[in-house]
Amino acid sequence: MLRFFAGVISTLLLVAAGFFVWKSVAQSEEDPIPPAPAAHSAQPEPGPPPMPPQAEERTKEEKRFDRADRDNDGQITLDELYHPRRRAFARLDRNGDGRLAFEEWAISTSEKFAGADSNRDRFLTREEYATTAPRRRSPSRRPGCNC
């Protein structure tokens, strides 16, 4: 077993030595690398190169905090934290009692299914299911957005 490992190591050393010999022969051939062309100064440079765009200094968490802080007072209240979900909850709360019963959720889900099932076969195809995706708001509909 020791002879086997010694043979493998000596083979690897011979291959590495051959590689280095080959590289040195390739570099010493008579085809030297041509010199770099002279700088062409036909056009004078108009000035310093333009500055690259600067990244915004606010972090992702600072932006998220600013979106949640609706009144911009530097503090987030519980009402401000609840604000994005209140409208969605109100749409599901059919009787307006402030509680979401299973029946209210089931009615909403059944109506969504029925609206998507265009051929009324009680199954949704891929195309029908794609119509149930939430609608994305365009930036123009959000007046307070600094996106």
C-alpha positions as CSV (number, residue, x, y, z in Angstrom):
1,M,0.0,0.0,0.0
2,L,2.9,2.3,0.8
3,R,4.4,1.7,-2.6
4,F,1.1,2.6,-4.3
5,F,1.0,6.0,-2.5
6,A,4.6,6.6,-3.2
7,G,4.0,5.9,-6.9
8,V,1.0,8.3,-7.0
9,I,3.0,11.1,-5.3
10,S,6.0,10.6,-7.6
11,T,3.7,10.6,-10.7
12,L,2.1,13.9,-9.6
13,L,5.5,15.4,-8.9
14,L,6.7,14.4,-12.4
15,V,3.5,15.9,-14.0
16,A,4.0,19.1,-12.1
17,A,7.6,19.3,-13.1
18,G,6.7,18.7,-16.7
19,F,4.1,21.5,-16.6
20,F,6.7,24.0,-15.3
21,V,9.2,23.0,-17.9
22,W,6.7,23.4,-20.6
23,K,5.7,26.8,-19.4
24,S,9.3,28.0,-19.2
25,V,9.9,26.7,-22.8
26,A,6.8,28.4,-24.0
27,Q,7.9,31.8,-22.5
28,S,11.4,31.6,-23.9
29,E,10.4,31.1,-27.6
30,E,11.3,33.7,-30.2
31,D,7.8,35.2,-30.4
32,P,8.0,37.8,-27.7
33,I,4.9,39.7,-26.7
34,P,4.7,42.8,-29.0
35,P,5.1,46.1,-27.3
36,A,2.0,48.0,-26.3
37,P,0.9,50.5,-29.0
38,A,1.7,54.1,-28.3
39,A,-1.0,56.2,-26.7
40,H,-3.1,58.0,-29.3
41,S,-3.6,61.5,-28.2
42,A,-5.5,62.9,-31.2
43,Q,-8.4,63.9,-29.1
44,P,-7.7,65.9,-26.0
45,E,-9.6,64.8,-22.9
46,P,-12.4,67.3,-22.1
47,G,-12.0,67.0,-18.3
48,P,-12.1,64.5,-15.5
49,P,-14.1,61.3,-16.0
50,P,-17.7,61.4,-14.9
51,M,-18.4,60.2,-11.4
52,P,-20.1,56.8,-10.9
53,P,-23.7,56.8,-9.5
54,Q,-23.8,57.0,-5.8
55,A,-25.7,54.5,-3.8
56,E,-28.5,55.7,-1.4
57,E,-27.2,56.0,2.1
58,R,-30.3,54.6,3.8
59,T,-30.2,50.9,4.6
60,K,-33.0,48.5,3.8
61,E,-34.2,48.5,7.4
62,E,-34.3,52.4,7.5
63,K,-36.5,52.4,4.4
64,R,-38.8,49.7,5.9
65,F,-39.0,51.8,9.1
66,D,-39.9,54.9,7.1
67,R,-42.7,53.1,5.3
68,A,-44.2,51.9,8.6
69,D,-43.8,55.3,10.3
70,R,-46.9,56.8,8.7
71,D,-46.9,60.2,10.5
72,N,-43.0,60.6,10.2
73,D,-42.5,61.2,13.9
74,G,-39.7,58.8,14.3
75,Q,-41.8,56.3,16.2
76,I,-44.0,53.4,15.1
77,T,-47.2,53.0,17.0
78,L,-49.3,49.8,17.1
79,D,-51.9,51.4,14.8
80,E,-49.2,52.3,12.3
81,L,-48.0,48.7,12.4
82,Y,-51.5,47.4,11.8
83,H,-52.3,49.8,9.1
84,P,-51.3,47.7,6.0
85,R,-53.5,44.8,7.1
86,R,-56.6,46.7,8.2
87,R,-58.1,47.1,4.8
88,A,-57.6,43.5,3.8
89,F,-59.2,42.4,7.1
90,A,-62.1,44.8,6.5
91,R,-62.8,43.2,3.1
92,L,-63.0,39.8,4.8
93,D,-65.0,40.9,7.8
94,R,-68.5,40.8,6.1
95,N,-70.6,41.8,9.1
96,G,-68.2,44.4,10.5
97,D,-68.0,43.0,14.0
98,G,-64.2,43.1,14.1
99,R,-63.9,39.4,14.2
100,L,-63.2,37.1,11.3
101,A,-65.3,34.0,11.5
102,F,-64.5,30.9,9.4
103,E,-67.8,31.4,7.5
104,E,-66.7,34.9,6.4
105,W,-63.4,33.7,5.2
106,A,-65.0,30.7,3.4
107,I,-67.5,33.0,1.6
108,S,-64.7,35.2,0.4
109,T,-62.7,32.3,-0.7
110,S,-65.7,30.6,-2.5
111,E,-66.4,33.9,-4.3
112,K,-62.8,34.2,-5.4
113,F,-62.9,30.5,-6.7
114,A,-66.2,31.0,-8.5
115,G,-64.9,34.2,-10.2
116,A,-61.8,32.4,-11.4
117,D,-63.6,29.2,-12.6
118,S,-64.6,30.7,-15.9
119,N,-65.9,27.4,-17.4
120,R,-67.8,26.4,-14.2
121,D,-66.4,22.9,-14.1
122,R,-65.4,23.3,-10.4
123,F,-61.7,22.9,-11.2
124,L,-59.1,25.6,-11.8
125,T,-56.7,25.2,-14.7
126,R,-53.4,26.9,-14.6
127,E,-54.7,29.9,-16.6
128,E,-57.8,30.2,-14.3
129,Y,-55.6,30.0,-11.2
130,A,-53.3,32.7,-12.6
131,T,-56.3,35.1,-12.4
132,T,-56.4,34.7,-8.6
133,A,-52.9,36.3,-8.1
134,P,-52.9,39.5,-6.1
135,R,-52.9,42.7,-8.1
136,R,-49.7,44.6,-8.0
137,R,-49.9,48.3,-7.5
138,S,-48.1,50.5,-10.0
139,P,-45.8,53.2,-8.4
140,S,-48.0,55.9,-9.9
141,R,-50.9,54.9,-7.7
142,R,-48.9,55.4,-4.6
143,P,-48.6,59.2,-4.1
144,G,-46.4,59.1,-1.0
145,C,-43.9,56.6,-2.5
146,N,-40.3,57.8,-3.1
147,C,-39.3,54.6,-5.0
